[in-house]
Amino acid sequence: MRRAAATGGLTPDGRFKAGKLAGLGMGAAIWVLSWPILVQSFLNSLVGLTDTVLAAGVSEAATDAIGGASYIIWFVGLVITAIGVGATAVISRSIGGGRQAVANAALGQAVLLAVVSGLAVAALIVVGAAPAARAMSMGPEAAEAFRRYMLVNAAGVPLTAVLFLGIECLRAAGDSLRPLLSMVVVNLVNIAVSWALAGVDLTSTRLENGVPVTRVVLVNPFPFDLGVVGIALGTVTSSAVGAGIILRMLLRGRSGIVLRRRRLRPHWHTMRRLVRVGLPNFFEMLGMWVGNFAIVLMVGWLTLREGSGGLLGAHIVAIRIEAFSFLAGFAMGAAAATLAGQYLGAGSPAMARRATFLCTAIAAAVMMTIGLGYLLIPRQIVGVLSSQATHLEVVPKVLRVAGFVQIPFAMSIVLRSAMRGAGDVKVVMYLTWISTWGIRLPLAYALSGVDIPVPAWLWWGEGAGGVIENPFWSEGGLVGLWIGLCLELVIRAALFTGRFVQGGWLKAQV
């Protein structure tokens, strides 16, 4: 690496002076941050994947229920992420500049906000579970499973908020290893409890002469048969264990930040700093969430048009599989966010830019490689996770579509994360809104060919309701919808690349 000019938080050769990254150059810092985040991201995805695989073993209706629930749980995640973005920006810059007390204050206020927000979101889930099932056009069996799953999960929302907010704060301080260890325990508890209570055997399915053949890999020896309720209880139990572990880490303070009781009292100046950075991110993610929930509604409407269940579950199974490609993007994005914040806090915009570029290149290479698997062996991949006929027929087709756009997907993930870590949250919010509402939804609507059912209370004609027919020529169904989603990723990558090259993100104030 070229020698860098000395700045307040860096040595003359560009190494950090303070925090968990002290003494590390850029390459070593990326490695130290990214590999635990990559493994942890894999474990995070494994929680959702476990729920989906177990639900697929119950029925297609259960898979639809879990699939719809994942979008509601995503809403919980965006609230936590918004607080985490504010905490990451403040803590990383404070650590980079050697301001330990400011970092500790931000940690205490972030934990306080996580608990309060978690309780509020849990209440919304209890109230909105039944209406959400109706909005997603679920059948009676799937709707009842969805309602029961969400009501159990509501109890664990405050615990989940503390768990993942604490992980974000530890990462911002430069510690990615201890959060990784906590997620190992979380996943082991989730898998063990969910499988024991769900009453599902683990199976593998492959096509032989066009006929799906399923074999049992591991027989469930437990006497329980709680289905989706058992899966939800596993998630809540694992969140409780994980929150306890993370709180213990924060209280002990071995990661460079420490949680103190006095920092949990409201401190309005610090809280305003977190909210000022986190609120635009919340609205950015809310806009994305609403846009993606509209995609879920489209999948539900496709189910009504085709008269068969299982499409929503197929959509979610495809997302769970695709998640294993963008794990590298999220790992490099998290590393880029921390490094951008710490390099800017140390007074070196050039190093922040260079670190972001390097993280983007690594993510693109890894995601492209995994994408080749989606292009070459999609049926074999799906057969490992589900034996349901609809999944085996539809999911390989959409995976092939996703395989073509892994490079631009990587670019959009890492560049957006780095800009958030730098505090450029308003521009990130605007670009995300433009790509989601101006490009993603119109393309998905046009290429899927979905018609929009209108309920009676909104219908201006006679009868119990009506349908707004799709004016476009395509009847691509779920595959066409995914083509639209993937085309939007290409355009989104171009938007964030433009902002990266322009350089305004390096001047953001937090």
C-alpha positions in Angstrom: 0.0 0.0 0.0 1.3 3.5 -0.7 2.4 5.6 2.3 -0.4 7.9 3.4 -0.1 11.4 4.9 -0.3 11.3 8.6 -3.7 12.3 10.0 -5.1 12.6 13.5 -6.2 9.0 13.7 -3.7 7.3 11.3 0.0 6.6 11.3 2.1 8.0 8.4 1.7 4.6 6.6 -2.1 4.6 7.0 -2.5 2.3 10.0 -5.2 3.0 12.6 -4.0 4.5 15.9 -7.0 3.7 18.1 -9.8 1.1 18.6 -9.9 -2.6 17.8 -8.3 -1.9 14.4 -5.3 -0.1 15.9 -2.1 -1.1 14.1 -3.8 -2.5 11.1 -3.5 -1.3 7.5 -6.4 -1.4 5.0 -6.0 -4.9 3.8 -5.7 -6.4 7.2 -8.6 -4.3 8.5 -10.8 -5.5 5.7 -9.9 -9.1 6.5 -10.3 -8.7 10.3 -13.8 -7.1 9.8 -15.1 -9.1 6.9 -14.5 -12.8 7.6 -16.4 -12.8 10.9 -19.2 -10.7 9.3 -19.4 -13.1 6.4 -19.7 -16.1 8.7 -22.1 -14.2 10.9 -24.2 -13.2 7.9 -24.3 -16.9 6.8 -25.6 -17.7 10.3 -28.2 -14.9 10.2 -29.5 -16.3 6.9 -29.5 -19.8 8.4 -32.1 -18.7 11.0 -34.5 -17.7 8.2 -33.5 -20.7 6.0 -34.1 -23.1 8.9 -37.6 -21.7 9.3 -38.3 -22.0 5.6 -36.9 -25.6 5.2 -38.9 -26.8 8.2 -42.1 -25.1 6.9 -41.6 -26.7 3.5 -41.5 -30.0 5.4 -44.9 -29.2 6.9 -46.8 -28.1 3.8 -46.9 -25.6 1.0 -49.4 -23.5 3.0 -47.0 -23.4 5.9 -44.2 -22.3 3.5 -46.5 -19.5 2.3 -47.2 -18.5 5.9 -43.5 -18.4 6.8 -42.7 -16.5 3.5 -45.3 -13.8 4.2 -44.0 -13.6 7.8 -40.5 -13.0 6.6 -41.6 -9.6 5.2 -43.2 -8.6 8.4 -40.1 -9.6 10.3 -38.1 -7.6 7.8 -40.0 -4.5 9.0 -38.7 -5.3 12.5 -35.2 -5.5 11.0 -35.5 -2.1 9.3 -36.3 -0.4 12.6 -33.2 -2.0 14.2 -31.1 -1.2 11.1 -32.1 2.5 11.3 -30.9 2.7 14.9 -27.8 0.7 14.0 -26.9 3.0 11.1 -27.0 6.0 13.4 -24.9 4.1 16.0 -22.4 2.8 13.4 -21.8 6.3 12.1 -21.3 7.9 15.5 -19.4 5.1 17.2 -17.1 4.4 14.2 -16.1 8.1 13.9 -15.7 8.4 17.6 -13.5 5.4 17.8 -11.5 6.6 14.8 -11.0 10.0 16.4 -10.2 8.5 19.9 -13.3 9.9 21.6 -14.2 6.9 23.8 -16.8 8.6 26.0 -18.9 9.7 23.0 -18.9 6.1 21.6 -20.1 4.7 25.0 -22.8 7.3 25.2 -24.0 6.4 21.7 -24.1 2.7 22.6 -26.3 3.4 25.7 -28.7 5.5 23.8 -28.9 3.0 20.9 -29.7 0.2 23.3 -32.4 2.3 24.9 -33.9 3.1 21.5 -33.8 -0.6 20.5 -35.8 -1.7 23.5 -38.5 1.0 23.1 -38.8 0.5 19.4 -39.0 -3.3 19.8 -41.9 -3.0 22.2 -43.7 -0.7 19.8 -43.2 -3.0 16.8 -44.3 -6.0 18.8 -47.6 -4.3 19.6 -48.1 -3.5 15.8 -47.5 -7.1 14.9 -50.2 -8.3 17.4 -52.7 -5.9 16.0 -51.8 -6.3 12.3 -51.2 -10.0 11.9 -54.7 -10.9 10.7 -55.1 -7.9 8.3 -51.7 -8.6 6.8 -52.6 -12.2 6.0 -55.8 -11.0 4.1 -53.7 -8.4 2.2 -51.3 -11.1 0.9 -54.2 -13.2 -0.5 -53.4 -16.2 1.7 -55.7 -19.2 1.7 -57.4 -20.1 5.0 -54.7 -22.7 6.1 -51.8 -20.4 5.3 -53.5 -17.4 6.9 -54.1 -19.2 10.2 -50.5 -20.5 10.2 -49.2 -17.0 9.5 -51.3 -15.5 12.4 -50.1 -18.0 14.9 -46.5 -17.7 13.8 -46.5 -13.9 14.0 -48.2 -13.8 17.4 -45.5 -16.0 18.9 -42.7 -14.1 17.3 -44.0 -10.8 18.6 -42.9 -11.8 22.1 -39.3 -12.0 20.9 -39.1 -8.7 19.0 -37.5 -6.6 21.8 -35.0 -9.4 22.3 -34.2 -9.5 18.6 -33.8 -5.7 18.6 -31.2 -5.8 21.4 -29.4 -8.7 19.8 -28.9 -7.2 16.4 -28.4 -3.6 17.6 -25.7 -4.8 19.9 -24.0 -6.6 17.1 -24.0 -3.5 14.9 -22.4 -1.4 17.8 -19.7 -4.0 18.3 -18.9 -4.0 14.6 -18.7 -0.2 14.5 -16.1 -0.5 17.3 -14.1 -2.8 15.0 -15.0 -6.1 16.8 -16.6 -8.6 14.4 -15.4 -11.8 16.1 -17.4 -11.7 19.3 -20.7 -11.1 17.5 -19.9 -14.1 15.3 -19.5 -16.3 18.3 -22.9 -15.1 19.6 -24.6 -16.0 16.3 -23.1 -19.5 16.4 -24.9 -20.1 19.7 -28.1 -18.4 18.4 -28.2 -20.7 15.3 -27.5 -23.8 17.3 -30.4 -23.0 19.7 -32.7 -22.0 16.8 -32.1 -25.2 14.8 -32.3 -27.5 17.8 -35.5 -26.0 19.3 -37.3 -25.4 16.1 -36.6 -28.9 14.7 -37.5 -30.5 18.0 -40.8 -28.7 18.3 -41.9 -28.6 14.7 -42.1 -32.4 14.3 -40.6 -32.5 10.8 -38.2 -35.0 9.3 -35.2 -33.6 7.3 -35.4 -34.7 3.7 -33.7 -34.3 0.3 -35.5 -34.4 -3.1 -34.2 -34.8 -6.6 -35.9 -35.3 -10.0 -35.6 -38.8 -11.5 -37.0 -39.0 -15.0 -39.0 -35.8 -14.3 -40.5 -37.3 -11.1 -39.5 -35.8 -7.7 -38.1 -38.5 -5.4 -37.8 -37.7 -1.7 -35.7 -39.5 0.8 -35.5 -38.9 4.6 -32.1 -37.7 5.7 -32.7 -37.5 9.4 -35.8 -38.7 11.3 -37.2 -36.3 13.9 -37.1 -38.4 17.2 -39.1 -35.9 19.3 -42.7 -36.4 20.2 -43.8 -32.8 19.5 -45.8 -31.8 16.4 -46.3 -28.0 16.8 -45.6 -27.1 13.1 -45.2 -23.3 12.6 -45.7 -22.6 16.3 -42.8 -24.8 17.1 -40.7 -23.0 14.5 -41.6 -19.6 16.0 -40.8 -20.8 19.5 -37.3 -21.8 18.3 -36.8 -18.3 16.9 -37.9 -16.6 20.1 -35.8 -18.9 22.3 -32.7 -18.3 20.2 -33.2 -14.5 20.3 -33.5 -14.5 24.1 -30.2 -16.5 24.4 -28.5 -14.2 21.8 -29.6 -11.0 23.5 -28.3 -12.2 26.8 -24.9 -13.0 25.3 -24.6 -9.7 23.6 -25.6 -7.7 26.7 -22.9 -9.5 28.7 -20.3 -8.6 26.0 -21.3 -5.0 26.1 -21.3 -4.8 29.9 -17.8 -6.3 30.1 -16.5 -3.8 27.5 -13.7 -5.9 26.0 -14.6 -4.8 22.4 -13.6 -1.2 22.9 -17.0 0.1 23.9 -18.8 -0.5 27.2 -22.5 -0.3 28.2 -22.9 1.6 31.5 -26.2 1.9 33.5 -26.0 5.8 33.5 -25.8 5.8 29.7 -29.2 4.1 29.5 -30.9 7.3 30.8 -32.2 9.5 28.0 -29.5 11.9 26.8 -31.2 14.1 24.2 -28.1 15.4 22.4 -26.7 11.9 21.7 -30.1 10.6 20.9 -30.7 13.4 18.4 -27.4 12.5 16.7 -28.5 8.9 16.3 -31.9 9.9 15.1 -30.6 12.5 12.7 -28.5 9.8 10.9 -30.9 6.9 11.5 -34.2 8.5 10.6 -33.4 9.0 6.9 -32.2 5.4 6.8 -35.5 4.3 8.4 -37.5 6.1 5.7 -35.1 4.8 3.0 -35.7 1.2 4.2 -39.4 1.8 4.8 -39.8 2.9 1.2 -37.9 -0.2 0.2 -40.0 -2.4 2.5 -43.3 -1.0 1.2 -42.1 -1.5 -2.3 -41.1 -5.1 -1.6 -44.3 -5.7 0.2 -46.0 -4.6 -3.0 -44.0 -7.3 -4.7 -45.4 -9.8 -2.2 -48.9 -8.6 -3.0 -48.2 -9.1 -6.7 -47.1 -12.7 -6.0 -50.4 -13.2 -4.1 -52.3 -11.8 -7.1 -50.4 -14.2 -9.4 -51.6 -17.0 -7.2 -55.2 -15.9 -7.5 -54.8 -15.7 -11.3 -53.3 -19.1 -11.7 -55.5 -20.7 -9.1 -52.8 -22.6 -7.3 -51.0 -22.1 -4.0 -47.3 -22.3 -3.3 -46.1 -19.3 -5.4 -45.4 -17.1 -2.3 -43.5 -20.0 -0.7 -41.5 -20.5 -4.0 -40.7 -16.8 -4.1 -39.3 -16.9 -0.5 -37.4 -20.2 -1.1 -35.7 -18.4 -4.1 -34.8 -15.4 -1.9 -33.4 -17.7 0.8 -31.2 -19.4 -1.7 -30.1 -16.2 -3.4 -29.2 -14.8 0.1 -26.2 -17.1 0.1 -24.7 -15.1 -2.8 -25.3 -11.7 -1.3 -23.8 -12.7 2.0 -20.5 -11.7 0.7 -22.0 -8.3 -0.4 -23.3 -7.7 3.1 -20.1 -8.7 4.7 -18.0 -6.4 2.5 -20.7 -3.7 2.9 -20.5 -3.9 6.7 -16.7 -3.7 6.5 -16.9 -0.8 4.1 -19.3 1.0 6.4 -17.0 0.7 9.4 -13.9 1.6 7.5 -15.5 4.5 5.7 -16.6 5.9 9.1 -13.3 5.3 10.8 -11.1 6.6 8.0 -13.3 9.8 7.8 -13.1 10.1 11.5 -9.3 9.8 11.3 -9.3 12.6 8.6 -8.6 10.6 5.4 -11.3 10.7 2.7 -8.9 9.1 0.2 -8.5 6.0 2.4 -12.3 5.8 2.8 -12.7 5.9 -1.0 -10.0 3.3 -1.5 -11.4 0.9 1.1 -14.9 1.1 -0.4 -13.6 0.4 -3.9 -11.6 -2.7 -2.7 -14.6 -4.1 -0.7 -16.8 -3.7 -3.7 -14.4 -5.5 -6.0 -14.1 -8.4 -3.6 -17.8 -8.7 -3.2 -18.4 -8.6 -6.9 -15.9 -11.5 -7.5 -17.4 -13.7 -4.9 -21.0 -13.1 -5.8 -20.3 -13.7 -9.5 -18.7 -17.1 -8.6 -21.7 -18.1 -6.6 -24.1 -16.9 -9.3 -22.6 -19.4 -11.7 -24.1 -22.1 -9.4 -27.5 -20.6 -9.9 -27.0 -20.7 -13.7 -25.6 -24.3 -13.8 -27.2 -26.4 -11.1 -30.4 -24.6 -9.8 -32.5 -27.8 -9.7 -30.0 -29.6 -7.5 -29.8 -26.7 -5.1 -33.6 -26.4 -4.7 -34.0 -30.2 -4.1 -31.8 -29.9 -1.0 -34.2 -27.4 0.6 -37.7 -28.4 -0.5 -39.7 -31.4 -1.7 -42.8 -29.3 -2.7 -43.8 -29.7 -6.3 -44.3 -25.9 -7.0 -40.9 -25.1 -5.6 -39.2 -27.7 -7.6 -40.8 -26.4 -10.8 -40.6 -22.6 -10.4 -37.6 -21.8 -8.2 -34.8 -23.1 -10.6 -36.2 -20.7 -13.3 -35.9 -17.6 -11.1 -32.5 -18.6 -9.8 -31.2 -18.6 -13.3 -32.5 -15.1 -13.7 -30.7 -14.0 -10.5 -27.5 -15.6 -11.6 -27.0 -13.0 -14.3 -27.0 -9.9 -12.1 -24.7 -10.8 -9.2 -22.0 -8.2 -10.1 -24.3 -5.2 -10.1 -26.1 -6.5 -7.0 -22.7 -6.6 -5.2 -22.0 -3.0 -6.3 -25.3 -1.7 -5.1 -25.0 -3.4 -1.7 -21.4 -2.4 -0.8 -21.6 1.2 -2.2 -24.8 1.9 -0.4 -23.5 0.5 2.9 -20.3 2.5 2.7 -22.2 5.7 2.1 -24.4 4.9 5.1 -21.4 4.4 7.3 -20.0 7.7 6.1 -23.3 9.4 7.1 -24.6 10.2 3.6 -28.0 8.8 4.5 -30.3 11.3 2.8 -28.8 10.8 -0.6 -28.9 7.0 -0.1 -32.5 7.4 0.9 -33.4 9.3 -2.3 -31.6 6.9 -4.6 -33.2 3.9 -3.0 -36.7 5.5 -3.3 -36.1 6.3 -7.0 -34.9 2.8 -7.8 -37.6 1.1 -5.8 -40.7 3.1 -6.8 -39.6 4.5 -10.1 -38.0 1.4 -11.6 -38.5 -1.8 -9.5 -42.2 -1.8 -9.1 -43.1 -0.7 -12.7 -40.8 -3.3 -14.2 -42.1 -6.1 -11.9 -45.7 -5.1 -12.7 -45.1 -4.9 -16.5 -43.1 -8.1 -16.9 -45.2 -10.3 -14.6 -48.5 -9.5 -16.3 -50.3 -9.5 -13.0 -53.8 -8.2 -12.8 -54.8 -6.1 -9.7 -57.9 -7.3 -7.8 -60.0 -4.5 -6.3 -62.1 -5.1 -3.2 -65.8 -4.2 -3.2 -65.3 -1.1 -1.1 -62.9 0.4 -3.7 -64.7 -0.9 -6.8 -66.6 1.7 -8.7 -68.6 -0.9 -10.7 -71.3 -3.3 -9.7 -70.8 -6.5 -7.8 -68.5 -7.7 -5.1 -65.3 -6.2 -6.6 -63.4 -6.2 -9.8 -60.0 -6.5 -11.5 -57.7 -3.9 -13.1 -56.3 -5.8 -16.1 -52.6 -5.5 -16.8 -52.2 -3.4 -20.0 -48.7 -4.8 -20.9 -48.2 -7.7 -23.3 -46.2 -9.9 -20.9 -47.7 -12.8 -18.9 -44.3 -13.8 -17.4 -45.7 -14.7 -14.0 -43.2 -15.2 -11.2 -40.3 -15.5 -13.6 -41.2 -12.3 -15.4 -41.5 -10.6 -12.0 -38.0 -11.7 -11.1 -36.6 -10.4 -14.4 -38.0 -7.0 -13.5 -36.5 -7.2 -10.1 -33.1 -8.1 -11.5 -33.1 -5.4 -14.2 -33.7 -2.9 -11.4 -30.6 -4.0 -9.6 -28.5 -3.1 -12.7 -30.0 0.4 -12.7 -29.6 0.8 -8.9 -25.9 -0.2 -9.2 -25.4 2.6 -11.8 -27.1 5.2 -9.5 -24.9 4.4 -6.5 -21.8 4.2 -8.7 -22.5 7.7 -9.9 -22.7 9.0 -6.3 -19.5 7.1 -5.4 -17.6 8.7 -8.3 -19.0 12.2 -7.6 -17.6 12.0 -4.1 -20.2 14.0 -2.2 -20.7 11.1 0.3 -17.2 11.8 1.7 -18.4 15.2 3.0 -21.4 14.1 5.0 -21.8 15.3 8.6 -22.9 13.1 11.4 
